[in-house]
Amino acid sequence: MCTHRPVCPSADSPHHHTAAIVSAHPEQGWSLLCNGTIVFDDTGELLPDGSVVAPQRTLGHALAA
């Protein structure tokens, strides 16, 4: 999906979350990356193959919840 240079990491790369944002929806809490990954404000991710990356919670977030 990536058409710019340098090419962004693919969705199966360990650094897939560093791909460029192609569509941001901060009012809804998510952004679409050029590699097809959807990243959410809570740090969760939905990969193009449908698999889910759970949010990376820190102790500070857990105590606030």
mmCIF file of the N, C-alpha and C atoms, coordinates in Angstrom:
data_MODEL
# 
_entry.id   MODEL 
# 
loop_
_atom_site.group_PDB 
_atom_site.id 
_atom_site.type_symbol 
_atom_site.label_atom_id 
_atom_site.label_alt_id 
_atom_site.label_comp_id 
_atom_site.label_asym_id 
_atom_site.label_entity_id 
_atom_site.label_seq_id 
_atom_site.pdbx_PDB_ins_code 
_atom_site.Cartn_x 
_atom_site.Cartn_y 
_atom_site.Cartn_z 
_atom_site.occupancy 
_atom_site.B_iso_or_equiv 
_atom_site.pdbx_formal_charge 
_atom_site.auth_seq_id 
_atom_site.auth_comp_id 
_atom_site.auth_asym_id 
_atom_site.auth_atom_id 
_atom_site.pdbx_PDB_model_num 
ATOM 1   N N  . MET A 1 1  ? 0.809   -1.199  0.000  1.00 0.00 ? 1  MET A N  1 
ATOM 2   C CA . MET A 1 1  ? 0.000   0.000   0.000  1.00 0.00 ? 1  MET A CA 1 
ATOM 3   C C  . MET A 1 1  ? 0.856   1.270   0.000  1.00 0.00 ? 1  MET A C  1 
ATOM 4   N N  . CYS A 1 2  ? 2.055   1.190   0.525  1.00 0.00 ? 2  CYS A N  1 
ATOM 5   C CA . CYS A 1 2  ? 2.908   2.369   0.662  1.00 0.00 ? 2  CYS A CA 1 
ATOM 6   C C  . CYS A 1 2  ? 3.452   2.793   -0.701 1.00 0.00 ? 2  CYS A C  1 
ATOM 7   N N  . THR A 1 3  ? 3.242   4.060   -1.050 1.00 0.00 ? 3  THR A N  1 
ATOM 8   C CA . THR A 1 3  ? 3.702   4.565   -2.344 1.00 0.00 ? 3  THR A CA 1 
ATOM 9   C C  . THR A 1 3  ? 4.736   5.676   -2.202 1.00 0.00 ? 3  THR A C  1 
ATOM 10  N N  . HIS A 1 4  ? 5.170   5.996   -1.003 1.00 0.00 ? 4  HIS A N  1 
ATOM 11  C CA . HIS A 1 4  ? 6.154   7.059   -0.828 1.00 0.00 ? 4  HIS A CA 1 
ATOM 12  C C  . HIS A 1 4  ? 7.522   6.472   -0.488 1.00 0.00 ? 4  HIS A C  1 
ATOM 13  N N  . ARG A 1 5  ? 8.543   7.322   -0.526 1.00 0.00 ? 5  ARG A N  1 
ATOM 14  C CA . ARG A 1 5  ? 9.917   6.897   -0.244 1.00 0.00 ? 5  ARG A CA 1 
ATOM 15  C C  . ARG A 1 5  ? 10.425  7.631   0.964  1.00 0.00 ? 5  ARG A C  1 
ATOM 16  N N  . PRO A 1 6  ? 11.120  7.011   1.878  1.00 0.00 ? 6  PRO A N  1 
ATOM 17  C CA . PRO A 1 6  ? 11.377  5.580   1.907  1.00 0.00 ? 6  PRO A CA 1 
ATOM 18  C C  . PRO A 1 6  ? 10.102  4.804   2.223  1.00 0.00 ? 6  PRO A C  1 
ATOM 19  N N  . VAL A 1 7  ? 10.086  3.558   1.805  1.00 0.00 ? 7  VAL A N  1 
ATOM 20  C CA . VAL A 1 7  ? 8.913   2.705   2.004  1.00 0.00 ? 7  VAL A CA 1 
ATOM 21  C C  . VAL A 1 7  ? 8.726   2.430   3.497  1.00 0.00 ? 7  VAL A C  1 
ATOM 22  N N  . CYS A 1 8  ? 7.483   2.494   3.933  1.00 0.00 ? 8  CYS A N  1 
ATOM 23  C CA . CYS A 1 8  ? 7.167   2.211   5.338  1.00 0.00 ? 8  CYS A CA 1 
ATOM 24  C C  . CYS A 1 8  ? 7.285   0.714   5.623  1.00 0.00 ? 8  CYS A C  1 
ATOM 25  N N  . PRO A 1 9  ? 7.472   0.352   6.892  1.00 0.00 ? 9  PRO A N  1 
ATOM 26  C CA . PRO A 1 9  ? 7.532   -1.066  7.244  1.00 0.00 ? 9  PRO A CA 1 
ATOM 27  C C  . PRO A 1 9  ? 6.197   -1.747  6.969  1.00 0.00 ? 9  PRO A C  1 
ATOM 28  N N  . SER A 1 10 ? 6.263   -2.995  6.557  1.00 0.00 ? 10 SER A N  1 
ATOM 29  C CA . SER A 1 10 ? 5.044   -3.760  6.281  1.00 0.00 ? 10 SER A CA 1 
ATOM 30  C C  . SER A 1 10 ? 4.313   -4.062  7.589  1.00 0.00 ? 10 SER A C  1 
ATOM 31  N N  . ALA A 1 11 ? 3.071   -4.496  7.466  1.00 0.00 ? 11 ALA A N  1 
ATOM 32  C CA . ALA A 1 11 ? 2.248   -4.769  8.647  1.00 0.00 ? 11 ALA A CA 1 
ATOM 33  C C  . ALA A 1 11 ? 2.795   -5.920  9.480  1.00 0.00 ? 11 ALA A C  1 
ATOM 34  N N  . ASP A 1 12 ? 3.606   -6.800  8.892  1.00 0.00 ? 12 ASP A N  1 
ATOM 35  C CA . ASP A 1 12 ? 4.160   -7.911  9.662  1.00 0.00 ? 12 ASP A CA 1 
ATOM 36  C C  . ASP A 1 12 ? 5.567   -7.623  10.199 1.00 0.00 ? 12 ASP A C  1 
ATOM 37  N N  . SER A 1 13 ? 6.030   -6.407  10.005 1.00 0.00 ? 13 SER A N  1 
ATOM 38  C CA . SER A 1 13 ? 7.327   -5.990  10.534 1.00 0.00 ? 13 SER A CA 1 
ATOM 39  C C  . SER A 1 13 ? 7.203   -5.655  12.020 1.00 0.00 ? 13 SER A C  1 
ATOM 40  N N  . PRO A 1 14 ? 8.263   -5.874  12.799 1.00 0.00 ? 14 PRO A N  1 
ATOM 41  C CA . PRO A 1 14 ? 8.214   -5.505  14.220 1.00 0.00 ? 14 PRO A CA 1 
ATOM 42  C C  . PRO A 1 14 ? 7.965   -4.003  14.436 1.00 0.00 ? 14 PRO A C  1 
ATOM 43  N N  . HIS A 1 15 ? 8.296   -3.190  13.447 1.00 0.00 ? 15 HIS A N  1 
ATOM 44  C CA . HIS A 1 15 ? 8.125   -1.742  13.575 1.00 0.00 ? 15 HIS A CA 1 
ATOM 45  C C  . HIS A 1 15 ? 6.960   -1.225  12.725 1.00 0.00 ? 15 HIS A C  1 
ATOM 46  N N  . HIS A 1 16 ? 5.945   -2.066  12.524 1.00 0.00 ? 16 HIS A N  1 
ATOM 47  C CA . HIS A 1 16 ? 4.811   -1.715  11.653 1.00 0.00 ? 16 HIS A CA 1 
ATOM 48  C C  . HIS A 1 16 ? 4.086   -0.453  12.101 1.00 0.00 ? 16 HIS A C  1 
ATOM 49  N N  . HIS A 1 17 ? 4.096   -0.162  13.377 1.00 0.00 ? 17 HIS A N  1 
ATOM 50  C CA . HIS A 1 17 ? 3.380   0.994   13.918 1.00 0.00 ? 17 HIS A CA 1 
ATOM 51  C C  . HIS A 1 17 ? 4.042   2.331   13.566 1.00 0.00 ? 17 HIS A C  1 
ATOM 52  N N  . THR A 1 18 ? 5.244   2.301   12.966 1.00 0.00 ? 18 THR A N  1 
ATOM 53  C CA . THR A 1 18 ? 5.917   3.540   12.577 1.00 0.00 ? 18 THR A CA 1 
ATOM 54  C C  . THR A 1 18 ? 5.591   3.970   11.151 1.00 0.00 ? 18 THR A C  1 
ATOM 55  N N  . ALA A 1 19 ? 4.723   3.248   10.463 1.00 0.00 ? 19 ALA A N  1 
ATOM 56  C CA . ALA A 1 19 ? 4.326   3.614   9.097  1.00 0.00 ? 19 ALA A CA 1 
ATOM 57  C C  . ALA A 1 19 ? 3.591   4.955   9.109  1.00 0.00 ? 19 ALA A C  1 
ATOM 58  N N  . ALA A 1 20 ? 3.567   5.608   7.964  1.00 0.00 ? 20 ALA A N  1 
ATOM 59  C CA . ALA A 1 20 ? 2.933   6.929   7.849  1.00 0.00 ? 20 ALA A CA 1 
ATOM 60  C C  . ALA A 1 20 ? 1.406   6.825   8.005  1.00 0.00 ? 20 ALA A C  1 
ATOM 61  N N  . ILE A 1 21 ? 0.834   7.834   8.623  1.00 0.00 ? 21 ILE A N  1 
ATOM 62  C CA . ILE A 1 21 ? -0.622  7.921   8.765  1.00 0.00 ? 21 ILE A CA 1 
ATOM 63  C C  . ILE A 1 21 ? -1.208  8.419   7.447  1.00 0.00 ? 21 ILE A C  1 
ATOM 64  N N  . VAL A 1 22 ? -2.185  7.689   6.919  1.00 0.00 ? 22 VAL A N  1 
ATOM 65  C CA . VAL A 1 22 ? -2.842  8.120   5.683  1.00 0.00 ? 22 VAL A CA 1 
ATOM 66  C C  . VAL A 1 22 ? -4.239  8.682   5.943  1.00 0.00 ? 22 VAL A C  1 
ATOM 67  N N  . SER A 1 23 ? -4.810  8.346   7.096  1.00 0.00 ? 23 SER A N  1 
ATOM 68  C CA . SER A 1 23 ? -6.126  8.867   7.449  1.00 0.00 ? 23 SER A CA 1 
ATOM 69  C C  . SER A 1 23 ? -6.238  8.907   8.969  1.00 0.00 ? 23 SER A C  1 
ATOM 70  N N  . ALA A 1 24 ? -6.343  10.113  9.520  1.00 0.00 ? 24 ALA A N  1 
ATOM 71  C CA . ALA A 1 24 ? -6.432  10.273  10.977 1.00 0.00 ? 24 ALA A CA 1 
ATOM 72  C C  . ALA A 1 24 ? -7.855  10.643  11.382 1.00 0.00 ? 24 ALA A C  1 
ATOM 73  N N  . HIS A 1 25 ? -8.325  10.024  12.432 1.00 0.00 ? 25 HIS A N  1 
ATOM 74  C CA . HIS A 1 25 ? -9.654  10.304  12.983 1.00 0.00 ? 25 HIS A CA 1 
ATOM 75  C C  . HIS A 1 25 ? -9.545  10.466  14.498 1.00 0.00 ? 25 HIS A C  1 
ATOM 76  N N  . PRO A 1 26 ? -8.881  11.542  14.946 1.00 0.00 ? 26 PRO A N  1 
ATOM 77  C CA . PRO A 1 26 ? -8.673  11.718  16.390 1.00 0.00 ? 26 PRO A CA 1 
ATOM 78  C C  . PRO A 1 26 ? -9.979  11.837  17.172 1.00 0.00 ? 26 PRO A C  1 
ATOM 79  N N  . GLU A 1 27 ? -11.017 12.334  16.538 1.00 0.00 ? 27 GLU A N  1 
ATOM 80  C CA . GLU A 1 27 ? -12.308 12.447  17.224 1.00 0.00 ? 27 GLU A CA 1 
ATOM 81  C C  . GLU A 1 27 ? -12.908 11.084  17.525 1.00 0.00 ? 27 GLU A C  1 
ATOM 82  N N  . GLN A 1 28 ? -12.473 10.062  16.776 1.00 0.00 ? 28 GLN A N  1 
ATOM 83  C CA . GLN A 1 28 ? -12.948 8.695   16.997 1.00 0.00 ? 28 GLN A CA 1 
ATOM 84  C C  . GLN A 1 28 ? -11.887 7.820   17.657 1.00 0.00 ? 28 GLN A C  1 
ATOM 85  N N  . GLY A 1 29 ? -10.673 8.351   17.785 1.00 0.00 ? 29 GLY A N  1 
ATOM 86  C CA . GLY A 1 29 ? -9.629  7.632   18.498 1.00 0.00 ? 29 GLY A CA 1 
ATOM 87  C C  . GLY A 1 29 ? -8.842  6.629   17.683 1.00 0.00 ? 29 GLY A C  1 
ATOM 88  N N  . TRP A 1 30 ? -8.769  6.789   16.361 1.00 0.00 ? 30 TRP A N  1 
ATOM 89  C CA . TRP A 1 30 ? -7.996  5.844   15.556 1.00 0.00 ? 30 TRP A CA 1 
ATOM 90  C C  . TRP A 1 30 ? -7.396  6.512   14.325 1.00 0.00 ? 30 TRP A C  1 
ATOM 91  N N  . SER A 1 31 ? -6.368  5.845   13.759 1.00 0.00 ? 31 SER A N  1 
ATOM 92  C CA . SER A 1 31 ? -5.722  6.294   12.528 1.00 0.00 ? 31 SER A CA 1 
ATOM 93  C C  . SER A 1 31 ? -5.398  5.082   11.671 1.00 0.00 ? 31 SER A C  1 
ATOM 94  N N  . LEU A 1 32 ? -5.440  5.273   10.355 1.00 0.00 ? 32 LEU A N  1 
ATOM 95  C CA . LEU A 1 32 ? -5.065  4.234   9.400  1.00 0.00 ? 32 LEU A CA 1 
ATOM 96  C C  . LEU A 1 32 ? -3.661  4.521   8.903  1.00 0.00 ? 32 LEU A C  1 
ATOM 97  N N  . LEU A 1 33 ? -2.796  3.523   8.987  1.00 0.00 ? 33 LEU A N  1 
ATOM 98  C CA . LEU A 1 33 ? -1.435  3.656   8.496  1.00 0.00 ? 33 LEU A CA 1 
ATOM 99  C C  . LEU A 1 33 ? -1.346  3.159   7.058  1.00 0.00 ? 33 LEU A C  1 
ATOM 100 N N  . CYS A 1 34 ? -0.313  3.578   6.346  1.00 0.00 ? 34 CYS A N  1 
ATOM 101 C CA . CYS A 1 34 ? -0.195  3.216   4.935  1.00 0.00 ? 34 CYS A CA 1 
ATOM 102 C C  . CYS A 1 34 ? 0.029   1.721   4.717  1.00 0.00 ? 34 CYS A C  1 
ATOM 103 N N  . ASN A 1 35 ? 0.394   0.982   5.744  1.00 0.00 ? 35 ASN A N  1 
ATOM 104 C CA . ASN A 1 35 ? 0.561   -0.462  5.597  1.00 0.00 ? 35 ASN A CA 1 
ATOM 105 C C  . ASN A 1 35 ? -0.723  -1.227  5.939  1.00 0.00 ? 35 ASN A C  1 
ATOM 106 N N  . GLY A 1 36 ? -1.827  -0.502  6.138  1.00 0.00 ? 36 GLY A N  1 
ATOM 107 C CA . GLY A 1 36 ? -3.114  -1.136  6.396  1.00 0.00 ? 36 GLY A CA 1 
ATOM 108 C C  . GLY A 1 36 ? -3.420  -1.366  7.864  1.00 0.00 ? 36 GLY A C  1 
ATOM 109 N N  . THR A 1 37 ? -2.515  -1.022  8.742  1.00 0.00 ? 37 THR A N  1 
ATOM 110 C CA . THR A 1 37 ? -2.733  -1.180  10.179 1.00 0.00 ? 37 THR A CA 1 
ATOM 111 C C  . THR A 1 37 ? -3.598  -0.033  10.695 1.00 0.00 ? 37 THR A C  1 
ATOM 112 N N  . ILE A 1 38 ? -4.535  -0.358  11.569 1.00 0.00 ? 38 ILE A N  1 
ATOM 113 C CA . ILE A 1 38 ? -5.322  0.670   12.254 1.00 0.00 ? 38 ILE A CA 1 
ATOM 114 C C  . ILE A 1 38 ? -4.789  0.744   13.676 1.00 0.00 ? 38 ILE A C  1 
ATOM 115 N N  . VAL A 1 39 ? -4.376  1.938   14.080 1.00 0.00 ? 39 VAL A N  1 
ATOM 116 C CA . VAL A 1 39 ? -3.873  2.135   15.436 1.00 0.00 ? 39 VAL A CA 1 
ATOM 117 C C  . VAL A 1 39 ? -4.893  2.960   16.222 1.00 0.00 ? 39 VAL A C  1 
ATOM 118 N N  . PHE A 1 40 ? -5.084  2.575   17.472 1.00 0.00 ? 40 PHE A N  1 
ATOM 119 C CA . PHE A 1 40 ? -6.052  3.237   18.329 1.00 0.00 ? 40 PHE A CA 1 
ATOM 120 C C  . PHE A 1 40 ? -5.340  4.062   19.388 1.00 0.00 ? 40 PHE A C  1 
ATOM 121 N N  . ASP A 1 41 ? -6.005  5.084   19.891 1.00 0.00 ? 41 ASP A N  1 
ATOM 122 C CA . ASP A 1 41 ? -5.427  5.971   20.902 1.00 0.00 ? 41 ASP A CA 1 
ATOM 123 C C  . ASP A 1 41 ? -4.994  5.229   22.162 1.00 0.00 ? 41 ASP A C  1 
ATOM 124 N N  . ASP A 1 42 ? -5.625  4.109   22.452 1.00 0.00 ? 42 ASP A N  1 
ATOM 125 C CA . ASP A 1 42 ? -5.260  3.351   23.663 1.00 0.00 ? 42 ASP A CA 1 
ATOM 126 C C  . ASP A 1 42 ? -4.058  2.440   23.423 1.00 0.00 ? 42 ASP A C  1 
ATOM 127 N N  . THR A 1 43 ? -3.397  2.573   22.272 1.00 0.00 ? 43 THR A N  1 
ATOM 128 C CA . THR A 1 43 ? -2.224  1.824   21.804 1.00 0.00 ? 43 THR A CA 1 
ATOM 129 C C  . THR A 1 43 ? -2.557  0.446   21.256 1.00 0.00 ? 43 THR A C  1 
ATOM 130 N N  . GLY A 1 44 ? -3.818  0.081   21.195 1.00 0.00 ? 44 GLY A N  1 
ATOM 131 C CA . GLY A 1 44 ? -4.201  -1.170  20.548 1.00 0.00 ? 44 GLY A CA 1 
ATOM 132 C C  . GLY A 1 44 ? -4.076  -1.021  19.033 1.00 0.00 ? 44 GLY A C  1 
ATOM 133 N N  . GLU A 1 45 ? -4.022  -2.147  18.337 1.00 0.00 ? 45 GLU A N  1 
ATOM 134 C CA . GLU A 1 45 ? -3.882  -2.130  16.885 1.00 0.00 ? 45 GLU A CA 1 
ATOM 135 C C  . GLU A 1 45 ? -4.716  -3.238  16.261 1.00 0.00 ? 45 GLU A C  1 
ATOM 136 N N  . LEU A 1 46 ? -5.183  -2.986  15.048 1.00 0.00 ? 46 LEU A N  1 
ATOM 137 C CA . LEU A 1 46 ? -5.862  -3.983  14.236 1.00 0.00 ? 46 LEU A CA 1 
ATOM 138 C C  . LEU A 1 46 ? -5.052  -4.110  12.961 1.00 0.00 ? 46 LEU A C  1 
ATOM 139 N N  . LEU A 1 47 ? -4.486  -5.305  12.741 1.00 0.00 ? 47 LEU A N  1 
ATOM 140 C CA . LEU A 1 47 ? -3.631  -5.538  11.587 1.00 0.00 ? 47 LEU A CA 1 
ATOM 141 C C  . LEU A 1 47 ? -4.484  -5.908  10.366 1.00 0.00 ? 47 LEU A C  1 
ATOM 142 N N  . PRO A 1 48 ? -3.952  -5.732  9.159  1.00 0.00 ? 48 PRO A N  1 
ATOM 143 C CA . PRO A 1 48 ? -4.729  -6.005  7.944  1.00 0.00 ? 48 PRO A CA 1 
ATOM 144 C C  . PRO A 1 48 ? -5.251  -7.436  7.845  1.00 0.00 ? 48 PRO A C  1 
ATOM 145 N N  . ASP A 1 49 ? -4.576  -8.387  8.482  1.00 0.00 ? 49 ASP A N  1 
ATOM 146 C CA . ASP A 1 49 ? -5.047  -9.774  8.421  1.00 0.00 ? 49 ASP A CA 1 
ATOM 147 C C  . ASP A 1 49 ? -6.155  -10.060 9.433  1.00 0.00 ? 49 ASP A C  1 
ATOM 148 N N  . GLY A 1 50 ? -6.558  -9.033  10.190 1.00 0.00 ? 50 GLY A N  1 
ATOM 149 C CA . GLY A 1 50 ? -7.636  -9.181  11.172 1.00 0.00 ? 50 GLY A CA 1 
ATOM 150 C C  . GLY A 1 50 ? -7.147  -9.490  12.574 1.00 0.00 ? 50 GLY A C  1 
ATOM 151 N N  . SER A 1 51 ? -5.855  -9.706  12.741 1.00 0.00 ? 51 SER A N  1 
ATOM 152 C CA . SER A 1 51 ? -5.356  -9.990  14.083 1.00 0.00 ? 51 SER A CA 1 
ATOM 153 C C  . SER A 1 51 ? -5.286  -8.701  14.899 1.00 0.00 ? 51 SER A C  1 
ATOM 154 N N  . VAL A 1 52 ? -5.358  -8.874  16.199 1.00 0.00 ? 52 VAL A N  1 
ATOM 155 C CA . VAL A 1 52 ? -5.424  -7.753  17.126 1.00 0.00 ? 52 VAL A CA 1 
ATOM 156 C C  . VAL A 1 52 ? -4.149  -7.692  17.964 1.00 0.00 ? 52 VAL A C  1 
ATOM 157 N N  . VAL A 1 53 ? -3.633  -6.490  18.153 1.00 0.00 ? 53 VAL A N  1 
ATOM 158 C CA . VAL A 1 53 ? -2.530  -6.256  19.083 1.00 0.00 ? 53 VAL A CA 1 
ATOM 159 C C  . VAL A 1 53 ? -3.159  -5.528  20.268 1.00 0.00 ? 53 VAL A C  1 
ATOM 160 N N  . ALA A 1 54 ? -3.106  -6.160  21.424 1.00 0.00 ? 54 ALA A N  1 
ATOM 161 C CA . ALA A 1 54 ? -3.727  -5.587  22.614 1.00 0.00 ? 54 ALA A CA 1 
ATOM 162 C C  . ALA A 1 54 ? -3.031  -4.290  23.016 1.00 0.00 ? 54 ALA A C  1 
ATOM 163 N N  . PRO A 1 55 ? -3.778  -3.380  23.643 1.00 0.00 ? 55 PRO A N  1 
ATOM 164 C CA . PRO A 1 55 ? -3.167  -2.142  24.140 1.00 0.00 ? 55 PRO A CA 1 
ATOM 165 C C  . PRO A 1 55 ? -2.034  -2.454  25.103 1.00 0.00 ? 55 PRO A C  1 
ATOM 166 N N  . GLN A 1 56 ? -0.995  -1.637  25.051 1.00 0.00 ? 56 GLN A N  1 
ATOM 167 C CA . GLN A 1 56 ? 0.151   -1.787  25.942 1.00 0.00 ? 56 GLN A CA 1 
ATOM 168 C C  . GLN A 1 56 ? -0.078  -0.904  27.162 1.00 0.00 ? 56 GLN A C  1 
ATOM 169 N N  . ARG A 1 57 ? -0.643  -1.461  28.178 1.00 0.00 ? 57 ARG A N  1 
ATOM 170 C CA . ARG A 1 57 ? -0.969  -0.711  29.396 1.00 0.00 ? 57 ARG A CA 1 
ATOM 171 C C  . ARG A 1 57 ? 0.247   -0.603  30.296 1.00 0.00 ? 57 ARG A C  1 
ATOM 172 N N  . THR A 1 58 ? 0.378   0.543   30.922 1.00 0.00 ? 58 THR A N  1 
ATOM 173 C CA . THR A 1 58 ? 1.428   0.725   31.932 1.00 0.00 ? 58 THR A CA 1 
ATOM 174 C C  . THR A 1 58 ? 0.771   0.734   33.297 1.00 0.00 ? 58 THR A C  1 
ATOM 175 N N  . LEU A 1 59 ? 1.562   0.644   34.323 1.00 0.00 ? 59 LEU A N  1 
ATOM 176 C CA . LEU A 1 59 ? 1.033   0.656   35.672 1.00 0.00 ? 59 LEU A CA 1 
ATOM 177 C C  . LEU A 1 59 ? 0.245   1.936   35.936 1.00 0.00 ? 59 LEU A C  1 
ATOM 178 N N  . GLY A 1 60 ? 0.695   3.064   35.409 1.00 0.00 ? 60 GLY A N  1 
ATOM 179 C CA . GLY A 1 60 ? -0.008  4.322   35.596 1.00 0.00 ? 60 GLY A CA 1 
ATOM 180 C C  . GLY A 1 60 ? -1.412  4.303   34.989 1.00 0.00 ? 60 GLY A C  1 
ATOM 181 N N  . HIS A 1 61 ? -1.548  3.680   33.816 1.00 0.00 ? 61 HIS A N  1 
ATOM 182 C CA . HIS A 1 61 ? -2.861  3.551   33.191 1.00 0.00 ? 61 HIS A CA 1 
ATOM 183 C C  . HIS A 1 61 ? -3.756  2.613   34.000 1.00 0.00 ? 61 HIS A C  1 
ATOM 184 N N  . ALA A 1 62 ? -3.194  1.540   34.499 1.00 0.00 ? 62 ALA A N  1 
ATOM 185 C CA . ALA A 1 62 ? -3.981  0.574   35.258 1.00 0.00 ? 62 ALA A CA 1 
ATOM 186 C C  . ALA A 1 62 ? -4.518  1.193   36.534 1.00 0.00 ? 62 ALA A C  1 
ATOM 187 N N  . LEU A 1 63 ? -3.733  2.034   37.175 1.00 0.00 ? 63 LEU A N  1 
ATOM 188 C CA . LEU A 1 63 ? -4.195  2.663   38.415 1.00 0.00 ? 63 LEU A CA 1 
ATOM 189 C C  . LEU A 1 63 ? -5.251  3.712   38.146 1.00 0.00 ? 63 LEU A C  1 
ATOM 190 N N  . ALA A 1 64 ? -5.205  4.361   36.991 1.00 0.00 ? 64 ALA A N  1 
ATOM 191 C CA . ALA A 1 64 ? -6.173  5.399   36.659 1.00 0.00 ? 64 ALA A CA 1 
ATOM 192 C C  . ALA A 1 64 ? -7.519  4.817   36.261 1.00 0.00 ? 64 ALA A C  1 
ATOM 193 N N  . ALA A 1 65 ? -7.543  3.577   35.837 1.00 0.00 ? 65 ALA A N  1 
ATOM 194 C CA . ALA A 1 65 ? -8.761  2.958   35.326 1.00 0.00 ? 65 ALA A CA 1 
ATOM 195 C C  . ALA A 1 65 ? -9.725  2.543   36.382 1.00 0.00 ? 65 ALA A C  1 
# 
